[in-house]
Amino acid sequence: MAEPRFLVVRNDEEQYSIWSADRDLPAGWHDTGFAGTREECLSHIDTVWTDMRPRSVREAHS
């Protein structure tokens, strides 16, 4: 049996999550173009999401 595939998704506040590749994306979330196993997706998020603050908070403090 094949391992489930996931997408790395991001919302307008630039917060990341993973989402099952066989389901429609929830409102407000966008595909980042990265897909893989759960572990691969979580590892990718660890690499790219270096500032956990929502975009609106980052912009308010810059």
mmJSON file of the N, C-alpha and C atoms, coordinates in Angstrom:
{"data_MODEL":{"atom_site":{
"group_PDB":["ATOM","ATOM","ATOM","ATOM","ATOM","ATOM","ATOM","ATOM","ATOM","ATOM","ATOM","ATOM","ATOM","ATOM","ATOM","ATOM","ATOM","ATOM","ATOM","ATOM","ATOM","ATOM","ATOM","ATOM","ATOM","ATOM","ATOM","ATOM","ATOM","ATOM","ATOM","ATOM","ATOM","ATOM","ATOM","ATOM","ATOM","ATOM","ATOM","ATOM","ATOM","ATOM","ATOM","ATOM","ATOM","ATOM","ATOM","ATOM","ATOM","ATOM","ATOM","ATOM","ATOM","ATOM","ATOM","ATOM","ATOM","ATOM","ATOM","ATOM","ATOM","ATOM","ATOM","ATOM","ATOM","ATOM","ATOM","ATOM","ATOM","ATOM","ATOM","ATOM","ATOM","ATOM","ATOM","ATOM","ATOM","ATOM","ATOM","ATOM","ATOM","ATOM","ATOM","ATOM","ATOM","ATOM","ATOM","ATOM","ATOM","ATOM","ATOM","ATOM","ATOM","ATOM","ATOM","ATOM","ATOM","ATOM","ATOM","ATOM","ATOM","ATOM","ATOM","ATOM","ATOM","ATOM","ATOM","ATOM","ATOM","ATOM","ATOM","ATOM","ATOM","ATOM","ATOM","ATOM","ATOM","ATOM","ATOM","ATOM","ATOM","ATOM","ATOM","ATOM","ATOM","ATOM","ATOM","ATOM","ATOM","ATOM","ATOM","ATOM","ATOM","ATOM","ATOM","ATOM","ATOM","ATOM","ATOM","ATOM","ATOM","ATOM","ATOM","ATOM","ATOM","ATOM","ATOM","ATOM","ATOM","ATOM","ATOM","ATOM","ATOM","ATOM","ATOM","ATOM","ATOM","ATOM","ATOM","ATOM","ATOM","ATOM","ATOM","ATOM","ATOM","ATOM","ATOM","ATOM","ATOM","ATOM","ATOM","ATOM","ATOM","ATOM","ATOM","ATOM","ATOM","ATOM","ATOM","ATOM","ATOM","ATOM","ATOM","ATOM","ATOM","ATOM"],
"id":[1,2,3,4,5,6,7,8,9,10,11,12,13,14,15,16,17,18,19,20,21,22,23,24,25,26,27,28,29,30,31,32,33,34,35,36,37,38,39,40,41,42,43,44,45,46,47,48,49,50,51,52,53,54,55,56,57,58,59,60,61,62,63,64,65,66,67,68,69,70,71,72,73,74,75,76,77,78,79,80,81,82,83,84,85,86,87,88,89,90,91,92,93,94,95,96,97,98,99,100,101,102,103,104,105,106,107,108,109,110,111,112,113,114,115,116,117,118,119,120,121,122,123,124,125,126,127,128,129,130,131,132,133,134,135,136,137,138,139,140,141,142,143,144,145,146,147,148,149,150,151,152,153,154,155,156,157,158,159,160,161,162,163,164,165,166,167,168,169,170,171,172,173,174,175,176,177,178,179,180,181,182,183,184,185,186],
"type_symbol":["N","C","C","N","C","C","N","C","C","N","C","C","N","C","C","N","C","C","N","C","C","N","C","C","N","C","C","N","C","C","N","C","C","N","C","C","N","C","C","N","C","C","N","C","C","N","C","C","N","C","C","N","C","C","N","C","C","N","C","C","N","C","C","N","C","C","N","C","C","N","C","C","N","C","C","N","C","C","N","C","C","N","C","C","N","C","C","N","C","C","N","C","C","N","C","C","N","C","C","N","C","C","N","C","C","N","C","C","N","C","C","N","C","C","N","C","C","N","C","C","N","C","C","N","C","C","N","C","C","N","C","C","N","C","C","N","C","C","N","C","C","N","C","C","N","C","C","N","C","C","N","C","C","N","C","C","N","C","C","N","C","C","N","C","C","N","C","C","N","C","C","N","C","C","N","C","C","N","C","C","N","C","C","N","C","C"],
"label_atom_id":["N","CA","C","N","CA","C","N","CA","C","N","CA","C","N","CA","C","N","CA","C","N","CA","C","N","CA","C","N","CA","C","N","CA","C","N","CA","C","N","CA","C","N","CA","C","N","CA","C","N","CA","C","N","CA","C","N","CA","C","N","CA","C","N","CA","C","N","CA","C","N","CA","C","N","CA","C","N","CA","C","N","CA","C","N","CA","C","N","CA","C","N","CA","C","N","CA","C","N","CA","C","N","CA","C","N","CA","C","N","CA","C","N","CA","C","N","CA","C","N","CA","C","N","CA","C","N","CA","C","N","CA","C","N","CA","C","N","CA","C","N","CA","C","N","CA","C","N","CA","C","N","CA","C","N","CA","C","N","CA","C","N","CA","C","N","CA","C","N","CA","C","N","CA","C","N","CA","C","N","CA","C","N","CA","C","N","CA","C","N","CA","C","N","CA","C","N","CA","C","N","CA","C","N","CA","C","N","CA","C","N","CA","C","N","CA","C"],
"label_alt_id":[null,null,null,null,null,null,null,null,null,null,null,null,null,null,null,null,null,null,null,null,null,null,null,null,null,null,null,null,null,null,null,null,null,null,null,null,null,null,null,null,null,null,null,null,null,null,null,null,null,null,null,null,null,null,null,null,null,null,null,null,null,null,null,null,null,null,null,null,null,null,null,null,null,null,null,null,null,null,null,null,null,null,null,null,null,null,null,null,null,null,null,null,null,null,null,null,null,null,null,null,null,null,null,null,null,null,null,null,null,null,null,null,null,null,null,null,null,null,null,null,null,null,null,null,null,null,null,null,null,null,null,null,null,null,null,null,null,null,null,null,null,null,null,null,null,null,null,null,null,null,null,null,null,null,null,null,null,null,null,null,null,null,null,null,null,null,null,null,null,null,null,null,null,null,null,null,null,null,null,null,null,null,null,null,null,null],
"label_comp_id":["MET","MET","MET","ALA","ALA","ALA","GLU","GLU","GLU","PRO","PRO","PRO","ARG","ARG","ARG","PHE","PHE","PHE","LEU","LEU","LEU","VAL","VAL","VAL","VAL","VAL","VAL","ARG","ARG","ARG","ASN","ASN","ASN","ASP","ASP","ASP","GLU","GLU","GLU","GLU","GLU","GLU","GLN","GLN","GLN","TYR","TYR","TYR","SER","SER","SER","ILE","ILE","ILE","TRP","TRP","TRP","SER","SER","SER","ALA","ALA","ALA","ASP","ASP","ASP","ARG","ARG","ARG","ASP","ASP","ASP","LEU","LEU","LEU","PRO","PRO","PRO","ALA","ALA","ALA","GLY","GLY","GLY","TRP","TRP","TRP","HIS","HIS","HIS","ASP","ASP","ASP","THR","THR","THR","GLY","GLY","GLY","PHE","PHE","PHE","ALA","ALA","ALA","GLY","GLY","GLY","THR","THR","THR","ARG","ARG","ARG","GLU","GLU","GLU","GLU","GLU","GLU","CYS","CYS","CYS","LEU","LEU","LEU","SER","SER","SER","HIS","HIS","HIS","ILE","ILE","ILE","ASP","ASP","ASP","THR","THR","THR","VAL","VAL","VAL","TRP","TRP","TRP","THR","THR","THR","ASP","ASP","ASP","MET","MET","MET","ARG","ARG","ARG","PRO","PRO","PRO","ARG","ARG","ARG","SER","SER","SER","VAL","VAL","VAL","ARG","ARG","ARG","GLU","GLU","GLU","ALA","ALA","ALA","HIS","HIS","HIS","SER","SER","SER"],
"label_asym_id":["A","A","A","A","A","A","A","A","A","A","A","A","A","A","A","A","A","A","A","A","A","A","A","A","A","A","A","A","A","A","A","A","A","A","A","A","A","A","A","A","A","A","A","A","A","A","A","A","A","A","A","A","A","A","A","A","A","A","A","A","A","A","A","A","A","A","A","A","A","A","A","A","A","A","A","A","A","A","A","A","A","A","A","A","A","A","A","A","A","A","A","A","A","A","A","A","A","A","A","A","A","A","A","A","A","A","A","A","A","A","A","A","A","A","A","A","A","A","A","A","A","A","A","A","A","A","A","A","A","A","A","A","A","A","A","A","A","A","A","A","A","A","A","A","A","A","A","A","A","A","A","A","A","A","A","A","A","A","A","A","A","A","A","A","A","A","A","A","A","A","A","A","A","A","A","A","A","A","A","A","A","A","A","A","A","A"],
"label_entity_id":["1","1","1","1","1","1","1","1","1","1","1","1","1","1","1","1","1","1","1","1","1","1","1","1","1","1","1","1","1","1","1","1","1","1","1","1","1","1","1","1","1","1","1","1","1","1","1","1","1","1","1","1","1","1","1","1","1","1","1","1","1","1","1","1","1","1","1","1","1","1","1","1","1","1","1","1","1","1","1","1","1","1","1","1","1","1","1","1","1","1","1","1","1","1","1","1","1","1","1","1","1","1","1","1","1","1","1","1","1","1","1","1","1","1","1","1","1","1","1","1","1","1","1","1","1","1","1","1","1","1","1","1","1","1","1","1","1","1","1","1","1","1","1","1","1","1","1","1","1","1","1","1","1","1","1","1","1","1","1","1","1","1","1","1","1","1","1","1","1","1","1","1","1","1","1","1","1","1","1","1","1","1","1","1","1","1"],
"label_seq_id":[1,1,1,2,2,2,3,3,3,4,4,4,5,5,5,6,6,6,7,7,7,8,8,8,9,9,9,10,10,10,11,11,11,12,12,12,13,13,13,14,14,14,15,15,15,16,16,16,17,17,17,18,18,18,19,19,19,20,20,20,21,21,21,22,22,22,23,23,23,24,24,24,25,25,25,26,26,26,27,27,27,28,28,28,29,29,29,30,30,30,31,31,31,32,32,32,33,33,33,34,34,34,35,35,35,36,36,36,37,37,37,38,38,38,39,39,39,40,40,40,41,41,41,42,42,42,43,43,43,44,44,44,45,45,45,46,46,46,47,47,47,48,48,48,49,49,49,50,50,50,51,51,51,52,52,52,53,53,53,54,54,54,55,55,55,56,56,56,57,57,57,58,58,58,59,59,59,60,60,60,61,61,61,62,62,62],
"pdbx_PDB_ins_code":[null,null,null,null,null,null,null,null,null,null,null,null,null,null,null,null,null,null,null,null,null,null,null,null,null,null,null,null,null,null,null,null,null,null,null,null,null,null,null,null,null,null,null,null,null,null,null,null,null,null,null,null,null,null,null,null,null,null,null,null,null,null,null,null,null,null,null,null,null,null,null,null,null,null,null,null,null,null,null,null,null,null,null,null,null,null,null,null,null,null,null,null,null,null,null,null,null,null,null,null,null,null,null,null,null,null,null,null,null,null,null,null,null,null,null,null,null,null,null,null,null,null,null,null,null,null,null,null,null,null,null,null,null,null,null,null,null,null,null,null,null,null,null,null,null,null,null,null,null,null,null,null,null,null,null,null,null,null,null,null,null,null,null,null,null,null,null,null,null,null,null,null,null,null,null,null,null,null,null,null,null,null,null,null,null,null],
"Cartn_x":[0.846,0.0,0.886,0.538,1.33,1.156,2.233,2.179,1.353,0.513,-0.305,0.578,0.08,0.79,0.151,0.99,0.546,1.09,0.434,0.889,1.304,2.303,2.606,1.744,0.98,0.073,0.413,0.024,0.303,-0.92,-1.211,-2.346,-1.854,-2.773,-2.418,-1.557,-1.532,-0.667,0.712,0.946,2.205,2.508,1.451,1.576,1.464,2.262,2.334,1.621,1.201,0.611,0.748,0.322,0.246,-1.212,-1.512,-2.876,-2.852,-3.785,-3.861,-4.018,-3.173,-3.16,-4.453,-5.222,-6.445,-7.694,-7.498,-8.64,-8.538,-9.681,-9.689,-9.101,-8.38,-7.797,-8.897,-8.719,-9.704,-9.584,-10.646,-10.655,-9.511,-8.825,-7.764,-6.391,-6.276,-4.993,-4.615,-3.3,-2.798,-1.668,-1.632,-0.588,0.739,1.797,3.116,3.905,3.405,4.112,4.975,5.029,5.807,4.862,5.17,4.366,5.301,4.821,5.613,4.923,5.703,5.17,4.947,4.272,4.036,5.372,6.32,7.62,8.381,8.343,9.017,8.423,7.099,6.433,6.759,6.738,7.059,8.518,9.417,10.818,10.966,10.235,10.272,9.783,8.706,8.181,9.22,9.9,10.956,12.033,12.297,13.323,12.854,11.625,11.168,10.453,9.888,9.119,10.016,10.822,11.836,11.335,10.268,9.69,8.234,7.918,6.583,5.498,5.9,4.895,4.067,2.754,1.935,2.461,2.245,2.736,2.294,1.039,0.548,1.314,1.717,2.501,3.913,4.52,5.866,5.883,4.88,4.833,4.573,3.802,3.511,4.749,5.69,6.89,8.141,7.983,9.182,9.375],
"Cartn_y":[-1.191,0.0,1.246,2.189,3.416,4.298,4.977,5.906,7.133,7.642,8.824,10.006,10.807,11.998,13.233,14.19,15.446,16.614,17.746,19.01,19.932,20.77,21.86,23.026,23.569,24.677,25.876,27.06,28.3,29.196,29.917,30.844,32.267,33.208,34.6,35.248,34.659,35.152,34.477,33.7,32.995,31.968,31.328,30.215,28.931,27.937,26.698,25.556,24.591,23.365,22.305,21.082,20.043,19.675,19.176,18.834,17.595,16.706,15.496,15.854,15.249,15.59,15.185,14.284,13.831,14.598,15.679,16.485,17.895,18.548,19.95,20.801,21.848,22.748,23.531,23.76,24.578,26.041,26.782,28.204,28.934,29.785,30.605,29.962,28.735,28.033,27.794,27.879,27.777,26.75,25.999,25.006,25.732,25.322,25.939,25.268,24.138,23.413,22.283,22.089,20.991,19.888,18.649,17.493,16.358,15.477,14.326,13.569,12.757,12.052,13.063,12.638,13.52,14.03,13.12,13.487,14.442,14.197,15.083,16.488,16.554,17.863,18.614,17.909,18.563,19.034,18.252,18.65,19.897,19.939,21.116,22.357,22.218,23.35,23.827,22.899,23.279,24.122,23.854,24.578,25.965,26.066,27.323,28.269,27.756,28.61,28.988,30.008,30.394,31.411,32.108,33.094,32.726,32.202,31.659,32.731,33.977,35.028,35.205,35.431,35.715,36.953,37.014,38.122,39.477,39.596,40.879,41.339,40.414,40.761,41.18,40.428,40.785,42.182,42.485,43.782,44.911,44.647,45.674,46.021,45.083,45.29,45.56,45.844,46.108,47.565],
"Cartn_z":[0.0,0.0,0.0,-0.838,-0.958,0.273,0.61,1.741,1.352,2.245,1.918,1.506,0.578,0.098,0.714,1.01,1.607,0.805,0.941,0.365,1.494,1.227,2.147,1.692,2.617,2.306,3.184,2.705,3.442,3.334,4.422,4.394,4.132,4.098,3.796,4.874,6.072,7.155,7.115,6.033,5.804,6.891,7.387,8.321,7.508,7.856,7.092,7.799,6.981,7.492,6.406,6.728,5.706,5.512,4.309,3.969,3.085,3.295,2.491,1.017,0.168,-1.259,-1.965,-1.398,-2.063,-1.617,-0.882,-0.422,-0.976,-1.159,-1.57,-0.46,-0.843,0.158,0.868,2.16,2.872,2.444,2.628,2.266,2.965,2.224,2.791,2.781,2.298,2.229,0.782,0.497,-0.876,-0.935,-2.015,-2.24,-2.499,-1.81,-2.012,-3.12,-3.623,-4.668,-4.146,-2.83,-2.259,-1.829,-2.227,-1.845,-1.449,-0.59,-0.177,0.929,1.616,2.772,3.891,4.919,6.075,6.615,6.786,7.342,6.428,5.103,4.153,4.198,4.275,4.314,5.601,6.728,7.996,8.011,7.433,7.342,6.468,5.362,4.481,5.222,5.98,6.751,7.758,8.425,9.373,8.7,7.427,6.679,6.241,5.752,5.157,6.112,7.197,8.11,9.272,9.051,10.033,11.045,10.732,11.656,11.862,13.036,13.293,13.472,13.586,13.777,12.508,12.648,11.476,10.746,9.449,8.618,9.165,9.602,10.099,11.332,12.188,13.374,12.97,12.041,11.573,10.971,10.138,9.49,10.481,11.511,12.521,13.357,13.443,14.263,13.442,12.145,11.347,11.067],
"occupancy":[1.0,1.0,1.0,1.0,1.0,1.0,1.0,1.0,1.0,1.0,1.0,1.0,1.0,1.0,1.0,1.0,1.0,1.0,1.0,1.0,1.0,1.0,1.0,1.0,1.0,1.0,1.0,1.0,1.0,1.0,1.0,1.0,1.0,1.0,1.0,1.0,1.0,1.0,1.0,1.0,1.0,1.0,1.0,1.0,1.0,1.0,1.0,1.0,1.0,1.0,1.0,1.0,1.0,1.0,1.0,1.0,1.0,1.0,1.0,1.0,1.0,1.0,1.0,1.0,1.0,1.0,1.0,1.0,1.0,1.0,1.0,1.0,1.0,1.0,1.0,1.0,1.0,1.0,1.0,1.0,1.0,1.0,1.0,1.0,1.0,1.0,1.0,1.0,1.0,1.0,1.0,1.0,1.0,1.0,1.0,1.0,1.0,1.0,1.0,1.0,1.0,1.0,1.0,1.0,1.0,1.0,1.0,1.0,1.0,1.0,1.0,1.0,1.0,1.0,1.0,1.0,1.0,1.0,1.0,1.0,1.0,1.0,1.0,1.0,1.0,1.0,1.0,1.0,1.0,1.0,1.0,1.0,1.0,1.0,1.0,1.0,1.0,1.0,1.0,1.0,1.0,1.0,1.0,1.0,1.0,1.0,1.0,1.0,1.0,1.0,1.0,1.0,1.0,1.0,1.0,1.0,1.0,1.0,1.0,1.0,1.0,1.0,1.0,1.0,1.0,1.0,1.0,1.0,1.0,1.0,1.0,1.0,1.0,1.0,1.0,1.0,1.0,1.0,1.0,1.0,1.0,1.0,1.0,1.0,1.0,1.0],
"B_iso_or_equiv":[0.0,0.0,0.0,0.0,0.0,0.0,0.0,0.0,0.0,0.0,0.0,0.0,0.0,0.0,0.0,0.0,0.0,0.0,0.0,0.0,0.0,0.0,0.0,0.0,0.0,0.0,0.0,0.0,0.0,0.0,0.0,0.0,0.0,0.0,0.0,0.0,0.0,0.0,0.0,0.0,0.0,0.0,0.0,0.0,0.0,0.0,0.0,0.0,0.0,0.0,0.0,0.0,0.0,0.0,0.0,0.0,0.0,0.0,0.0,0.0,0.0,0.0,0.0,0.0,0.0,0.0,0.0,0.0,0.0,0.0,0.0,0.0,0.0,0.0,0.0,0.0,0.0,0.0,0.0,0.0,0.0,0.0,0.0,0.0,0.0,0.0,0.0,0.0,0.0,0.0,0.0,0.0,0.0,0.0,0.0,0.0,0.0,0.0,0.0,0.0,0.0,0.0,0.0,0.0,0.0,0.0,0.0,0.0,0.0,0.0,0.0,0.0,0.0,0.0,0.0,0.0,0.0,0.0,0.0,0.0,0.0,0.0,0.0,0.0,0.0,0.0,0.0,0.0,0.0,0.0,0.0,0.0,0.0,0.0,0.0,0.0,0.0,0.0,0.0,0.0,0.0,0.0,0.0,0.0,0.0,0.0,0.0,0.0,0.0,0.0,0.0,0.0,0.0,0.0,0.0,0.0,0.0,0.0,0.0,0.0,0.0,0.0,0.0,0.0,0.0,0.0,0.0,0.0,0.0,0.0,0.0,0.0,0.0,0.0,0.0,0.0,0.0,0.0,0.0,0.0,0.0,0.0,0.0,0.0,0.0,0.0],
"pdbx_formal_charge":[null,null,null,null,null,null,null,null,null,null,null,null,null,null,null,null,null,null,null,null,null,null,null,null,null,null,null,null,null,null,null,null,null,null,null,null,null,null,null,null,null,null,null,null,null,null,null,null,null,null,null,null,null,null,null,null,null,null,null,null,null,null,null,null,null,null,null,null,null,null,null,null,null,null,null,null,null,null,null,null,null,null,null,null,null,null,null,null,null,null,null,null,null,null,null,null,null,null,null,null,null,null,null,null,null,null,null,null,null,null,null,null,null,null,null,null,null,null,null,null,null,null,null,null,null,null,null,null,null,null,null,null,null,null,null,null,null,null,null,null,null,null,null,null,null,null,null,null,null,null,null,null,null,null,null,null,null,null,null,null,null,null,null,null,null,null,null,null,null,null,null,null,null,null,null,null,null,null,null,null,null,null,null,null,null,null],
"auth_seq_id":[1,1,1,2,2,2,3,3,3,4,4,4,5,5,5,6,6,6,7,7,7,8,8,8,9,9,9,10,10,10,11,11,11,12,12,12,13,13,13,14,14,14,15,15,15,16,16,16,17,17,17,18,18,18,19,19,19,20,20,20,21,21,21,22,22,22,23,23,23,24,24,24,25,25,25,26,26,26,27,27,27,28,28,28,29,29,29,30,30,30,31,31,31,32,32,32,33,33,33,34,34,34,35,35,35,36,36,36,37,37,37,38,38,38,39,39,39,40,40,40,41,41,41,42,42,42,43,43,43,44,44,44,45,45,45,46,46,46,47,47,47,48,48,48,49,49,49,50,50,50,51,51,51,52,52,52,53,53,53,54,54,54,55,55,55,56,56,56,57,57,57,58,58,58,59,59,59,60,60,60,61,61,61,62,62,62],
"auth_comp_id":["MET","MET","MET","ALA","ALA","ALA","GLU","GLU","GLU","PRO","PRO","PRO","ARG","ARG","ARG","PHE","PHE","PHE","LEU","LEU","LEU","VAL","VAL","VAL","VAL","VAL","VAL","ARG","ARG","ARG","ASN","ASN","ASN","ASP","ASP","ASP","GLU","GLU","GLU","GLU","GLU","GLU","GLN","GLN","GLN","TYR","TYR","TYR","SER","SER","SER","ILE","ILE","ILE","TRP","TRP","TRP","SER","SER","SER","ALA","ALA","ALA","ASP","ASP","ASP","ARG","ARG","ARG","ASP","ASP","ASP","LEU","LEU","LEU","PRO","PRO","PRO","ALA","ALA","ALA","GLY","GLY","GLY","TRP","TRP","TRP","HIS","HIS","HIS","ASP","ASP","ASP","THR","THR","THR","GLY","GLY","GLY","PHE","PHE","PHE","ALA","ALA","ALA","GLY","GLY","GLY","THR","THR","THR","ARG","ARG","ARG","GLU","GLU","GLU","GLU","GLU","GLU","CYS","CYS","CYS","LEU","LEU","LEU","SER","SER","SER","HIS","HIS","HIS","ILE","ILE","ILE","ASP","ASP","ASP","THR","THR","THR","VAL","VAL","VAL","TRP","TRP","TRP","THR","THR","THR","ASP","ASP","ASP","MET","MET","MET","ARG","ARG","ARG","PRO","PRO","PRO","ARG","ARG","ARG","SER","SER","SER","VAL","VAL","VAL","ARG","ARG","ARG","GLU","GLU","GLU","ALA","ALA","ALA","HIS","HIS","HIS","SER","SER","SER"],
"auth_asym_id":["A","A","A","A","A","A","A","A","A","A","A","A","A","A","A","A","A","A","A","A","A","A","A","A","A","A","A","A","A","A","A","A","A","A","A","A","A","A","A","A","A","A","A","A","A","A","A","A","A","A","A","A","A","A","A","A","A","A","A","A","A","A","A","A","A","A","A","A","A","A","A","A","A","A","A","A","A","A","A","A","A","A","A","A","A","A","A","A","A","A","A","A","A","A","A","A","A","A","A","A","A","A","A","A","A","A","A","A","A","A","A","A","A","A","A","A","A","A","A","A","A","A","A","A","A","A","A","A","A","A","A","A","A","A","A","A","A","A","A","A","A","A","A","A","A","A","A","A","A","A","A","A","A","A","A","A","A","A","A","A","A","A","A","A","A","A","A","A","A","A","A","A","A","A","A","A","A","A","A","A","A","A","A","A","A","A"],
"auth_atom_id":["N","CA","C","N","CA","C","N","CA","C","N","CA","C","N","CA","C","N","CA","C","N","CA","C","N","CA","C","N","CA","C","N","CA","C","N","CA","C","N","CA","C","N","CA","C","N","CA","C","N","CA","C","N","CA","C","N","CA","C","N","CA","C","N","CA","C","N","CA","C","N","CA","C","N","CA","C","N","CA","C","N","CA","C","N","CA","C","N","CA","C","N","CA","C","N","CA","C","N","CA","C","N","CA","C","N","CA","C","N","CA","C","N","CA","C","N","CA","C","N","CA","C","N","CA","C","N","CA","C","N","CA","C","N","CA","C","N","CA","C","N","CA","C","N","CA","C","N","CA","C","N","CA","C","N","CA","C","N","CA","C","N","CA","C","N","CA","C","N","CA","C","N","CA","C","N","CA","C","N","CA","C","N","CA","C","N","CA","C","N","CA","C","N","CA","C","N","CA","C","N","CA","C","N","CA","C","N","CA","C","N","CA","C","N","CA","C"],
"pdbx_PDB_model_num":[1,1,1,1,1,1,1,1,1,1,1,1,1,1,1,1,1,1,1,1,1,1,1,1,1,1,1,1,1,1,1,1,1,1,1,1,1,1,1,1,1,1,1,1,1,1,1,1,1,1,1,1,1,1,1,1,1,1,1,1,1,1,1,1,1,1,1,1,1,1,1,1,1,1,1,1,1,1,1,1,1,1,1,1,1,1,1,1,1,1,1,1,1,1,1,1,1,1,1,1,1,1,1,1,1,1,1,1,1,1,1,1,1,1,1,1,1,1,1,1,1,1,1,1,1,1,1,1,1,1,1,1,1,1,1,1,1,1,1,1,1,1,1,1,1,1,1,1,1,1,1,1,1,1,1,1,1,1,1,1,1,1,1,1,1,1,1,1,1,1,1,1,1,1,1,1,1,1,1,1,1,1,1,1,1,1]
}}}
